[in-house]
Amino acid sequence: MQDIQDPAPTRGRAGRKAKRAAGAAHAAPAYITRNIPTFELLGEEGLAKLEENAETILQEVGFEVREDEEARRLFREAGADVQGERVRFPRGMLPAIIRATAPSCFTQHARNPARSVKIGHPHTVFSPAYGSPFVQDMEGGRRYGTMADFENFVKLAWASPWLHHSGGTICEPVDIPVNKRHLDMVYAHMRWSDKGFMGSVTAGDRAADSIEMCRILFGADFVDENCVIMGNINMNSPLTCDLTMTAALRAYASANQCAVVVPFILGGAMGPVTTAGAIAQAHAEAMVGVALTQLVRPGAPVVYGNFLSSMSLKSGAPTFGMPEPALACLAVGQLARRLGVPLRCGGGLTASKIPDYQAGQESADSLMPALLCGANFILHGAGWMEGALVMDYEKFMLDAEHLGMMHVFMGGLALDDNALALDAFRENGPGKHFFDCAHTMANYETAFFEPSLSDNTPFEQWEERGSQDARTRAHGAWKKVLAEYEAPPLDEGVDEALREYMARKKGEMPDKWY
Amino acid sequence: MQDIQDPAPTRGRAGRKAKRAAGAAHAAPAYITRNIPTFELLGEEGLAKLEENAETILQEVGFEVREDEEARRLFREAGADVQGERVRFPRGMLPAIIRATAPSCFTQHARNPARSVKIGHPHTVFSPAYGSPFVQDMEGGRRYGTMADFENFVKLAWASPWLHHSGGTICEPVDIPVNKRHLDMVYAHMRWSDKGFMGSVTAGDRAADSIEMCRILFGADFVDENCVIMGNINMNSPLTCDLTMTAALRAYASANQCAVVVPFILGGAMGPVTTAGAIAQAHAEAMVGVALTQLVRPGAPVVYGNFLSSMSLKSGAPTFGMPEPALACLAVGQLARRLGVPLRCGGGLTASKIPDYQAGQESADSLMPALLCGANFILHGAGWMEGALVMDYEKFMLDAEHLGMMHVFMGGLALDDNALALDAFRENGPGKHFFDCAHTMANYETAFFEPSLSDNTPFEQWEERGSQDARTRAHGAWKKVLAEYEAPPLDEGVDEALREYMARKKGEMPDKWY
């Protein structure tokens, strides 16, 4: 790795400054190592049935691989039946390809090595929400996202101790031309954060630009041998992929970078309205994409993605945080684990327009199944609002704190002698409170997660402070973080080279706005 | 059972009327039969360690059984070492008593047999919140609860399809004297609902009154042979019970009615600040109470309760929906299952002052672990606000809908041919949406839980309707339910006998206000 600034800034010379800037950020782990079991919703029979159905879909109905002769060639040579754009897969072909070479766990390197993350069992990485055209905050209201918003969210994610990753298209910066904004987005992740990030997937050459910028930041040799960037690539569900998708996937895989392959299915629209059918389809689609990465470059890091949700059948609107996708998520976790590949799930999802009770409930009910099912990469961990249409500043802060709580949950139950506290009982006896016993004194500072946005004060105190709801409290919080933000250091030569690359690429293209 | 009105009113002559009054209430099941596994947080070693520590606490430190010579006599005769009020239990004594006679599952009969519930594996029963001195709604604000509020909540719970039970002290009716309000509360459950309910536990004679009223409603012989009422009895944690608690427990058990035994532990106050220690203590305390019911009357229905939460160690305030009690809940579920007794857990808990993001998140994060851990009776399922200080009208409606979603979750994943939808894939092929395929047409009406308070409409429509948050939407909802409420029929003779009993008992006592 070439000349990355400050190999361990949290402990090195820049440590104190970074700590001051980021609050408790750097006291938290770079990623979660789970210490609780996964939840096994289905037994062998149920799982085999879903796998069987996925294979039947792949064999009988097949997949449309549109506009990409190279992808079809790879599938044909691996044994698929290719008729025009329709590709049918013999039973067992895709799992065999995947199991042969796809890594079960890999490291995504960050420019700050202390923030590199492990993607795969038994680890979990939290990343912000992705892809909203709008942003919202209590003061500015709902509006199109801009590059300034994008940078704000990169900074907020960097400063949060509970987000391990900088994410990708945190919001669409609509003030930058469509064909150039990927450069600014990748640069923003590189410049204003030192956590891992995702690159562009909206065209093969934009994916290539994203990777090229990584070569400048990390060094070309390092990039060829290590994962430094991810691309989040949605399938064109049902059972289809187009060239945008496969070209980006091939760009990442051929550069030994991570493609996250995500069937995007709302039951009743891009898949059947019954959950089991949608799961089998999602499994089939994910396997097609994951296998393609391995045909492009065996051993390339890859993530099996899940984005399966429900619809309101009254209005046709997508719904999130509902019980059907929770069940689906738990089953998909088992299927991905049986394939032996890392899993991405959504968490923090909601259809609500503002961070209210509905948003809190739906976010929690989508995050918990993702954690229980063994997801290794949580996209949409913070900020997601209105079914991905809006990135919300206040919800970002509330969600991030919720992710903090989940660090404790994933850490499981300590059962050592100190945790079991027999001496405290011996000291105290029956009927006496534990407020000031020696065991409490020795443990109280670290015993419980201490939220800063959730309010636990007495009613009178809460009233005195203005009877603020959670959203209002979060409004002050993100403003404070941005005001106190200090950028992590970046080598000036690298920064210059990145800017120079962007300027050159932008100069080669006319602006496109759609 | 004597002359209970209308054995199956939802299907009988009163059916249409009841249905109209209660909306979808009576389409929902009387209780949940779970079709998903429990979550096994700990392995054998961890569970054995917790049980071992509970036994050590019981043996070495022991329990203070205050003011109740009868309870101490029962423990002494069963093999405990009784020194003054301190009772120490030989290792293994309590589990042996419990396993010998405590039922693993029993029916709590409702006066409408169609609303009788099964308490025990694999069933789950949802009940409203319990015990708040205050009530709150958006219009009336936060205020002391009254009998009118109490009746309102009984009616709301009766009308909800997702609450299986009428609960107990839904709120404290502070406009009725302390020593008489139990009569009004029990009567309200009997008169304005036909679901199961809980009686008084604040004194032995109030418990006796509650049971006596059941004898009038159900007939004395039926009551002696069947469970028709529960009493929710908190231990005086740590490791203590007083006469209020044991007298009520003995009253329920001796009448063959259900005592729910609940250690009430906030870690750092009534128990050690470390979670594992608090779990071992809770297990010890629950076993003391559960075993006592079996010594009073072997085979009496009983529920093992869990109420273990955390504290803010900055302010000393109790916190809810936090990760530590979530882990505790999962472990306690395993311990209760190993004892073979039904389990009560909290769900829908929050420290928030209003139904905001925090309330939604904390409620969800306390409900999900309760469901996963195998809880058979969920107290505080709807309405709980501000750490049990407030019963909130709007949150009641939002929580109840959330419980509806959990019906789907607990129902698990259908894996039959219709659910797997192979024909839909064959009909559709790749690339075509499923909106109007035959499979969608045949399934869309029942495919997904359709919330009525969660908003999934497009932003513009939501804005047109006044940009209402979930709380505001819920405000209209409870008013509508109360306006449309029609009481389930009750035999006039029974009603008269109940009123006569109340009048007589009230006449025998001067009012007490504290």
Chai-1 contact restraints between the chains, C-beta under 6 A:
chainA,res_idxA,chainB,res_idxB,connection_type,confidence,min_distance_angstrom,max_distance_angstrom,comment,restraint_id
A,F39,B,F39,contact,1.0,0.0,6.0,A-B,restraint_1
A,G46,B,L415,contact,1.0,0.0,6.0,A-B,restraint_2
A,K49,B,L415,contact,1.0,0.0,6.0,A-B,restraint_3
A,N53,B,L420,contact,1.0,0.0,6.0,A-B,restraint_4
A,I57,B,F425,contact,1.0,0.0,6.0,A-B,restraint_5
A,V61,B,F425,contact,1.0,0.0,6.0,A-B,restraint_6
A,V61,B,G429,contact,1.0,0.0,6.0,A-B,restraint_7
A,F63,B,P430,contact,1.0,0.0,6.0,A-B,restraint_8
A,E64,B,P430,contact,1.0,0.0,6.0,A-B,restraint_9
A,E64,B,G431,contact,1.0,0.0,6.0,A-B,restraint_10
A,L239,B,P430,contact,1.0,0.0,6.0,A-B,restraint_11
A,T240,B,P430,contact,1.0,0.0,6.0,A-B,restraint_12
A,T240,B,G431,contact,1.0,0.0,6.0,A-B,restraint_13
A,G268,B,F434,contact,1.0,0.0,6.0,A-B,restraint_14
A,G268,B,T440,contact,1.0,0.0,6.0,A-B,restraint_15
A,A269,B,H433,contact,1.0,0.0,6.0,A-B,restraint_16
A,P272,B,A421,contact,1.0,0.0,6.0,A-B,restraint_17
A,P272,B,A424,contact,1.0,0.0,6.0,A-B,restraint_18
A,P272,B,F434,contact,1.0,0.0,6.0,A-B,restraint_19
A,P272,B,H439,contact,1.0,0.0,6.0,A-B,restraint_20
A,V273,B,T440,contact,1.0,0.0,6.0,A-B,restraint_21
A,V273,B,N443,contact,1.0,0.0,6.0,A-B,restraint_22
A,V273,B,Y444,contact,1.0,0.0,6.0,A-B,restraint_23
A,V273,B,A447,contact,1.0,0.0,6.0,A-B,restraint_24
A,T274,B,A419,contact,1.0,0.0,6.0,A-B,restraint_25
A,T274,B,A421,contact,1.0,0.0,6.0,A-B,restraint_26
A,T274,B,N443,contact,1.0,0.0,6.0,A-B,restraint_27
A,A276,B,L413,contact,1.0,0.0,6.0,A-B,restraint_28
A,A276,B,L415,contact,1.0,0.0,6.0,A-B,restraint_29
A,A276,B,A419,contact,1.0,0.0,6.0,A-B,restraint_30
A,A276,B,L420,contact,1.0,0.0,6.0,A-B,restraint_31
A,G277,B,L420,contact,1.0,0.0,6.0,A-B,restraint_32
A,G277,B,A421,contact,1.0,0.0,6.0,A-B,restraint_33
A,S310,B,F448,contact,1.0,0.0,6.0,A-B,restraint_34
A,S312,B,N456,contact,1.0,0.0,6.0,A-B,restraint_35
A,L313,B,Y444,contact,1.0,0.0,6.0,A-B,restraint_36
A,S315,B,T457,contact,1.0,0.0,6.0,A-B,restraint_37
A,A317,B,N456,contact,1.0,0.0,6.0,A-B,restraint_38
A,T319,B,N456,contact,1.0,0.0,6.0,A-B,restraint_39
A,P323,B,M405,contact,1.0,0.0,6.0,A-B,restraint_40
A,P323,B,V408,contact,1.0,0.0,6.0,A-B,restraint_41
A,P323,B,F409,contact,1.0,0.0,6.0,A-B,restraint_42
A,P323,B,F449,contact,1.0,0.0,6.0,A-B,restraint_43
A,E324,B,F448,contact,1.0,0.0,6.0,A-B,restraint_44
A,A326,B,F409,contact,1.0,0.0,6.0,A-B,restraint_45
A,L327,B,L413,contact,1.0,0.0,6.0,A-B,restraint_46
A,A331,B,L413,contact,1.0,0.0,6.0,A-B,restraint_47
A,A351,B,N456,contact,1.0,0.0,6.0,A-B,restraint_48
A,K353,B,F459,contact,1.0,0.0,6.0,A-B,restraint_49
A,K353,B,W462,contact,1.0,0.0,6.0,A-B,restraint_50
A,I354,B,D469,contact,1.0,0.0,6.0,A-B,restraint_51
A,P355,B,Y357,contact,1.0,0.0,6.0,A-B,restraint_52
A,D356,B,D469,contact,1.0,0.0,6.0,A-B,restraint_53
A,D356,B,A470,contact,1.0,0.0,6.0,A-B,restraint_54
A,Y357,B,P355,contact,1.0,0.0,6.0,A-B,restraint_55
A,Y357,B,A359,contact,1.0,0.0,6.0,A-B,restraint_56
A,Y357,B,G360,contact,1.0,0.0,6.0,A-B,restraint_57
A,Y357,B,L398,contact,1.0,0.0,6.0,A-B,restraint_58
A,Y357,B,A470,contact,1.0,0.0,6.0,A-B,restraint_59
A,Q358,B,S454,contact,1.0,0.0,6.0,A-B,restraint_60
A,Q358,B,A470,contact,1.0,0.0,6.0,A-B,restraint_61
A,A359,B,Y357,contact,1.0,0.0,6.0,A-B,restraint_62
A,G360,B,Y357,contact,1.0,0.0,6.0,A-B,restraint_63
A,G360,B,G360,contact,1.0,0.0,6.0,A-B,restraint_64
A,G360,B,Q361,contact,1.0,0.0,6.0,A-B,restraint_65
A,Q361,B,G360,contact,1.0,0.0,6.0,A-B,restraint_66
A,Q361,B,A364,contact,1.0,0.0,6.0,A-B,restraint_67
A,Q361,B,H402,contact,1.0,0.0,6.0,A-B,restraint_68
A,A364,B,Q361,contact,1.0,0.0,6.0,A-B,restraint_69
A,A364,B,A364,contact,1.0,0.0,6.0,A-B,restraint_70
A,A364,B,D365,contact,1.0,0.0,6.0,A-B,restraint_71
A,D365,B,A364,contact,1.0,0.0,6.0,A-B,restraint_72
A,M368,B,M368,contact,1.0,0.0,6.0,A-B,restraint_73
A,L398,B,Y357,contact,1.0,0.0,6.0,A-B,restraint_74
A,H402,B,Q361,contact,1.0,0.0,6.0,A-B,restraint_75
A,M405,B,P323,contact,1.0,0.0,6.0,A-B,restraint_76
A,V408,B,P323,contact,1.0,0.0,6.0,A-B,restraint_77
A,F409,B,P323,contact,1.0,0.0,6.0,A-B,restraint_78
A,F409,B,A326,contact,1.0,0.0,6.0,A-B,restraint_79
A,L413,B,A276,contact,1.0,0.0,6.0,A-B,restraint_80
A,L413,B,L327,contact,1.0,0.0,6.0,A-B,restraint_81
A,L413,B,A331,contact,1.0,0.0,6.0,A-B,restraint_82
A,L415,B,G46,contact,1.0,0.0,6.0,A-B,restraint_83
A,L415,B,K49,contact,1.0,0.0,6.0,A-B,restraint_84
A,L415,B,A276,contact,1.0,0.0,6.0,A-B,restraint_85
A,A419,B,T274,contact,1.0,0.0,6.0,A-B,restraint_86
A,A419,B,A276,contact,1.0,0.0,6.0,A-B,restraint_87
A,L420,B,N53,contact,1.0,0.0,6.0,A-B,restraint_88
A,L420,B,A276,contact,1.0,0.0,6.0,A-B,restraint_89
A,L420,B,G277,contact,1.0,0.0,6.0,A-B,restraint_90
A,A421,B,P272,contact,1.0,0.0,6.0,A-B,restraint_91
A,A421,B,T274,contact,1.0,0.0,6.0,A-B,restraint_92
A,A421,B,G277,contact,1.0,0.0,6.0,A-B,restraint_93
A,A424,B,P272,contact,1.0,0.0,6.0,A-B,restraint_94
A,F425,B,I57,contact,1.0,0.0,6.0,A-B,restraint_95
A,F425,B,V61,contact,1.0,0.0,6.0,A-B,restraint_96
A,G429,B,V61,contact,1.0,0.0,6.0,A-B,restraint_97
A,P430,B,F63,contact,1.0,0.0,6.0,A-B,restraint_98
A,P430,B,E64,contact,1.0,0.0,6.0,A-B,restraint_99
A,P430,B,L239,contact,1.0,0.0,6.0,A-B,restraint_100
A,P430,B,T240,contact,1.0,0.0,6.0,A-B,restraint_101
A,G431,B,E64,contact,1.0,0.0,6.0,A-B,restraint_102
A,G431,B,T240,contact,1.0,0.0,6.0,A-B,restraint_103
A,H433,B,A269,contact,1.0,0.0,6.0,A-B,restraint_104
A,F434,B,G268,contact,1.0,0.0,6.0,A-B,restraint_105
A,F434,B,P272,contact,1.0,0.0,6.0,A-B,restraint_106
A,H439,B,P272,contact,1.0,0.0,6.0,A-B,restraint_107
A,T440,B,G268,contact,1.0,0.0,6.0,A-B,restraint_108
A,T440,B,V273,contact,1.0,0.0,6.0,A-B,restraint_109
A,N443,B,V273,contact,1.0,0.0,6.0,A-B,restraint_110
A,N443,B,T274,contact,1.0,0.0,6.0,A-B,restraint_111
A,Y444,B,V273,contact,1.0,0.0,6.0,A-B,restraint_112
A,Y444,B,L313,contact,1.0,0.0,6.0,A-B,restraint_113
A,A447,B,V273,contact,1.0,0.0,6.0,A-B,restraint_114
A,F448,B,S310,contact,1.0,0.0,6.0,A-B,restraint_115
A,F448,B,E324,contact,1.0,0.0,6.0,A-B,restraint_116
A,F449,B,P323,contact,1.0,0.0,6.0,A-B,restraint_117
A,S454,B,Q358,contact,1.0,0.0,6.0,A-B,restraint_118
A,N456,B,S312,contact,1.0,0.0,6.0,A-B,restraint_119
A,N456,B,A317,contact,1.0,0.0,6.0,A-B,restraint_120
A,N456,B,T319,contact,1.0,0.0,6.0,A-B,restraint_121
A,N456,B,A351,contact,1.0,0.0,6.0,A-B,restraint_122
A,T457,B,S315,contact,1.0,0.0,6.0,A-B,restraint_123
A,F459,B,K353,contact,1.0,0.0,6.0,A-B,restraint_124
A,W462,B,K353,contact,1.0,0.0,6.0,A-B,restraint_125
A,D469,B,I354,contact,1.0,0.0,6.0,A-B,restraint_126
A,D469,B,D356,contact,1.0,0.0,6.0,A-B,restraint_127
A,A470,B,D356,contact,1.0,0.0,6.0,A-B,restraint_128
A,A470,B,Y357,contact,1.0,0.0,6.0,A-B,restraint_129
A,A470,B,Q358,contact,1.0,0.0,6.0,A-B,restraint_130
